[in-house]
Amino acid sequence: MTSPQTFTLAAAGDAILNRRLRASEEESFRSLVSHVREADLSVVNLETLLHDYEGYPLANAPGTYMRSPPWVADELMWAGFDAFTTATNHAFDYSHGGMEATMRELDAREIPYAGLGHNLSRARAPAYVDTPAGRCALISVCSTITTGSVAGARGPDIGGRPGIAPLRLQTRYQVPADALESLRAMSDALGLEALKERRASLGFPIAGHDDDVFRLLNLGGGDNPGFEVGDAFGVVQHAEERDLEAVHARIRDAKRQADWVVVSLHAHEGIGGRGNDHSVPPFVETFARSCIDRGADAFVGHGPHVLGGIEVYDGSPIFYSLGNFLMQNETVELVPPEMYERYGLDADALPAAVFDARVYDNGERTGFLGDSAFWEGVLPVCTFDAETAALDSIRLYPLDLGHEKSRAQRGWPLLADGERATAILDQLAELSKPYETTLVVEGESARVEL
């Protein structure tokens, strides 16, 4: 048997879906599916849960309470996807029951997935996929962490806890010295410092309570965001060393077990504490490059629902955000009472009213519906030399998710054409300039100049 001379990787962005993909016969959608199917390895970020409402909804889940019929996994497989990343901030929307149902449905279909597991070790473990071009490993982690969603480690007596593979962050608010002293004085005047000392004397930990990092409200013992002295006001975030070391160890191990290693990060964070925008915070750049340094062949970013720049680092592709691939979060069939309460709706309201309240203000489109950036994405197809593992090419296919269409029709990916394709590729080229990456537009797709 002759080994293939190349290895091709296709990567898709966030997939939120609850409809039958194969029902569409639009030529531009079927052409997109062909690109996915033709790659040796095609991966997608499953930013939804597969369940029939077995789990209990959280009191305050982020955004939409994600639920998709389990058969959407079959639809993604039909479209050509070989493996899913599942470490997302929505993985805990229906608590551990939703997680376990999702894993049960994926396991029943023998779909490789990474980032979600019955304990921390399993959540961090790579998913392996055998292809004609070699064995592939997929690692998935999340930095935008919903409280309670992190998987628990196994112990000698207790078997761990279902959850996601985390990349936990330390957030620091940098302020001038006089501002920090004012915060300390305020906390002392409120009696909070005395309460902290009292709790510490009773054996309750006060995490990080030291001279360099000050936590204004830290009575619960958690590692709350801390204030520190800086030259100016600012927000900085760093990945915790324990999680960095764990991910790096998995990459090194996977590199010995597979021919190709892909790492995915789900991160909604932007620069300076912002979120869901085009900016890439330094911790993401540092993490992505560190994964390549440890042996990853490609790094794929998800989360902010908008495009991020592209970097070719040490000969390997880094996609900081691929934007959305499927955005059908307005047609979730059932939502819990908490969502009605959030938008001031009566208890007898129905789901359409929730989604109207979320995206319309006096008839005007707002939020994610008011910005076309949330309704576009890109599908990169990377080609590597199978013998040398060198990156040969990156082809970029811009995606149009139908921003101007009705709720029942938008959120479906089509290959963008005409002015829309040009606009998406031009924006992606601009976002990639800080990384000295040049895009060459060729018709309605583009290639990265290597």
N, C-alpha and C positions, 0 to 999 in steps of 0.2 A: 504494500500500500504506500503510495507516494504522499508525503506530508505536504500540506498546503504551504505555499510560499509567503502568504500573508495572513495576518490576523486582523479582523475588523471589529471594532467596538462601536455600537450605537448607544447613546445615552439620552433618555428623555427626562423632562422635568417633573413637577408635581402632578400626580394623577388623582383627581377627585372625581369619581364617576358613579353613576347609578343607572346607566342606560346601556342598551345593547349596541355595542360598537358595530357589529357585523350587519346591523340594519341599514347602515349608510352605504349607498352605492355611488356617492359623489366621487368623481374621478380624482380630485386632488387629495381626498382622504385615502382612497385606495392606493394612490401613488406613495403617500406617506407610509402606509402599512408595508408596502413593498420594500422601502428602505430599511424598516425595522426588521423585517423577516430575512433580508439578505445578509445582515451582519452575522458574524460568528457568535457574538455575545451582544444581546440587547437588554439593557437594564432600565427600570423606571422606579420612581419614588412613589410608593403606595401611601398617599396621605389620606387614608380613610380606614375605617374598620369594617370587617366583614362579619356581620352578625344579624340575628333576627331579634334584636333588643333583649338578649339574655342578660346583659350586664346592667348595672345600676348607673344612671347618669350622674356625673359629678355635679356638685352644687353650683359651680361656676366654671364651665369648660371654656377654653379660648375660642372665640368665634362661633362657627357652626358646630353643633354636636354631630360629629361625623358618623355616618352609618351608610353602608352600601350593601345591597343584596350579595350574598356570597358568590353568586354566579358571575359577578363582574371580574373575578379572578380568571374565569374561563374566557371572558372577552379579551382580557389583556394577553392571555396566552395565545388566543386566536390571532391577535394583532402581531404576534411574533416576539413578545418579551419572554426572556429566558429566566430572569431572576428579578426579585423585588427588594428594594431597601424599605425598611419599615420603622426605623427609629425616627419618630416625629413628635411634635408637640401635641398632636391629636390622638396619640396612641392610647391615652388614658381617659378619653371622653366618656367612656362607659365603664370606667374603673377596670379592675382585674378581669371581670367577666367578659368585657369587650375584647380585651387582649387575648384571653384564652380562646374565645370563639374564633378570632381572626387566625390565630396559630393553628387551631384545629382544622379550619377550612383550607388553609394553605398546605398543611401536612397531608390532608386527605387527597389533595391533588398532586402531591409530590412536587410542589413548586419550591425551588430554592429561594430562601429569603434570609436577610441579615438585619440585625439591629433590634430584634424583639426575641425574647426567650423566656423560658420558665424560671431561669435564675440568671444572675449576672454573667456567669461564664458562658452560658448558651447565647445570651444576647450579644455578647462581644465576639462570638465565634464567627469565622467567615462562612459564607455559603459557597459551596463549590459547584461548578457547572462544567461538564465535559463537552468539548466542542471538537470538530474536525481539526481546528487549529491549535488545540492544546487545552489543558485544564485551567479553568479560571477560578479565582477567589474574589468574593465580594464582601467588603466590610462596611458596616453602616453605623454611624453614631449621630447623636443629636445634642446641640448646645442650648436650644430653647426648650427648657425642661418644665413641664407641668408638675406641680408639687405632687409627690407620691408616685410618679411614673417610673422612677429609676428601678431597674431590676436589683434584687437583693442577692448578696453572695451566699453560697452554701456554707454551712458550718458543720461541725462534728455531730451536732444534735438536731439542728433544724435545717430544712432543705432549701432555703432561699425564698425568693419572691419573684413572680412574673414582672416583667417590665422592659424598658428600653436600655440600650447601651448608651451611657452618657458621656458627654464632654462638658463637664461642669465648669462654670466660670466663676472667677473672683472679680467682682465689680468694685471699682474704686472711684469715688468722687473726689477729684483733686480741687482743693480750694486754697486761697492764700492763708498764711499763718494766722492773721488776725481773725479771719472768718472761722477758722477751726477753733480758736480759743472762745469765740462767741458761742459756738455750738456746745462746747464743753461746759461753759458757764450756764447756758440755758438748761442743759440736761441736769446739772447739779442743782439748780434752783427748783426744778420740777421734782426733785427727789429721786430721779431715775438712777443716778450713780449709787446712792445708798441702797436702792433696791437691788441693783446688780451685785453689790458686795454681800448683801443679805443672802441672795440666791446662791452665790458662790460658797458662802460659809455652810450652806445646807447641802452642798455636794452637787448642785446643778451647774453644769459647765456654762461659762460665758465665753463663747468662741471668739477668739481674736481680740479680746479686750486688753490692749496694750498701749504703749506710748505712741507708736507709729501709725496705727490704724484705729480710728475712733468710730464706734457704731452708736448712733444716736438712740435708736430703739432696739435693744438687744435683750429684752427680758425673757424671750422664749428660748434662749440658748442656741439659736440657729446662727449660721454664718451669714448674717445680714450684710448688705452692701456697706462698705466702710468709707469714711472720710480720711483723707491724708493731705499733707501739705504739698502744694504744687505751685509752680510759677504763675499759673492762671487757672481759672475755673475750667474744668473738663471732666469727662467720663472716660475711663479706660477699663478694659476687660482683658483678663488673662485666663487661659485654660489651666485647670488644676493639674499639677504635676502627676498625681496618681492616675488620672485618666489618660494623660499623654503617654505615660509609660506603658499603660495597659494596651492602648491602641498600637503603639510602636512594636510591642512584643508580638501582637497578633499579625502585624504586617510582616515582620521578620520570619515568623513561623509559616505564614501562608506562602511566602516567597520560596520556601524550601519544599512546599507541598504542591505548588501549582506553577504553571508557566506564566500566567498573567494575573496581576493583582490590581483591583480597582477599589478605591476608598471613596465613600460618600459621607458628606456632612450635611445635616439638616440644621440650618441656622437662620433665624429671622433677624438676628442682630445686624445693625448697621453701625456706622461711625458715630461716636459721641452719644451713644445711648439711643440713637434712632433705630427704627425697625421697618422692615418691608419697603426698603428703597434700594436704589442701585448701588449704594456705597458698600464697600467691602472693608470691614474693620480689620485692624492689624492682626488680631489673634487668629482670624480665619486665614489670612495670608501666611502667617508663620506656621500654622498647623498644616496647611496644604503642602507647603514646601518640605516640612519635616516628614510628611508621609512619603513623598517622592524620595527623599534622602534615605529612608529606611527600606526602599525597594518597591514602592507602589509604581505601577506603570501609568496610572491615570488617576486624577482626583476629580470628583463630580460634586458640585454644590447644589443644594436645593433649599427651599424654605421661604425666601422673601416674596415669591410669586412674581417677581420681575427679573429681567435679565441683569446679569453681572458680567464683568469683563473676562477675557480669556488670557491666560498666560502659558507660555511654553517654558517650563523651568527644567533645566538640565536635560533637555530633550524629551520631556514628558508633558502631556497636556493637563492644564488645570482649568476647569470651567467653574468660575466662582458662583454662578447661578444660571440655570437653564430656563428660568421662568416657568410658566405653567404649560403642561402638556394636555391635561383635561381639567376643566374648571366647571363642574356641575354641582357646585355646593348650594345652588338655589332650588334644587329639585329633590332634596332629601325628603322622604315621604312623611316622617314623623319627627317631631322635636319635643323635648320635655318642657314642663311648665316654666322652668327657669328662663328659657328663651323668651317666652311671652312676657314674663315679668320684666326682663331686661329692657324691653322696648315699650313698656307701659301699656300692654295690650290686656284686654279682658281675658278671663280664664276660658271663655268659650270661643276664643279666636281660633283660626285654623292656620296651617303652615304658611300659606301664601301671604297672609297678613304679616307674619314675622319677616319674611324675606323682603316684602315691600318696605316695612319700617326700617329695615337695616340699610337699604341702598337708596331710598328716596327721601328727600327733604323738600316738602312743599312742591312735589312733582319734579324736582330736579334730581338728576343722578348724583350720588355722592359716594364716598368711600371707594371700594374697589370697582364699583360700577361707574364711577365718575372719571376713571383714569384708564385709558386704553392700554397702558403698560401692563396691566394685570391680565390682559387678554391676548398676549402674544408670547412666543417662546422660540426656542431653536432646538433642532435635533442635530447634534454633531455626529458625524461618522468618521472615526479615526482608523487609519490603516497603518499597521506596523509590519516591519519585516520579520517574518516568523523565525528566521535563523539568528539574526543579530538583536532582535527586540527593539530596533531603532524605529522611531516614529517617521513614517513616510509622508503622510498627508492627513489633513483635517478638512472635511467638507461640511459646510454649515447650511442647513435647510431651515429657513425662517417659517414660523407657524403663526397662523391667524385663527384666533378662537372666537371670532364673530362678536366683537364688542357691541356693535350696533344692532344685533339681532334680538329677537324676543327671548324671554327666559327659557322657553322650551327648546330653542335652537342654539343659543350661545353656549360656549364652553366646550365646543367640539373642535378638535384640531384639523385644520386644512393647511396644505402647503400654500404659503402666502404667494401672491403674484403681484405684478405691476408695481404701483407706487407703494403699496403696503409692504411688499417684500423689500424694496429699496430702503424704505424708512427704517424697518427693523434692522437690516444689515448695517445701515449707516450708524444707527445708535450703538449697535454692538461694537462696531469699529471704534467709535469714540470712547466707549467704556473700556476698551482694550488698550488704548494708547498708553496709559500709565505703566503698562507691563511691556511696552515696546513691541507689541504684537500688531502686525499689519494684516488686514483682511483685504483680499482681492475679490471684488464682486464680479461674478461671471454669470450673467443672465439673472435668474431668480434664485441663485444660491451663491455661496462664496467659499473661498478656500483661505486657509491661514498660510501666510508666507513663512516657510520654515528656512 
